[in-house]
Amino acid sequence: MQIHPDSKFNQNRDRREQGLQNLLDRLVIKIQQDELVRQTTNQLRESLQVDRVVLYYFYGQWEGQ
């Protein structure tokens, strides 16, 4: 049995692989953002000589977390 490059199986596999790669790319970005926030809050705490620092994110529609 020969598998052709244009077969439905290969197309589905390629789509799954691309979806997985997109997910991994987003996770890497998220991890980098989390690390940046951690470093920034630590620097702020040390500079201000306080125990806690609170960061609040605002999104496009003024929704925050």
Buried (B, 14 or more C-beta within 10 A) or exposed (E): EEEEEEEEEEEEEEEEEEEEEEEEEEEEEEEEEEEEEEEEBEEBEEEEEEEEBEEEEEEEEEEEE
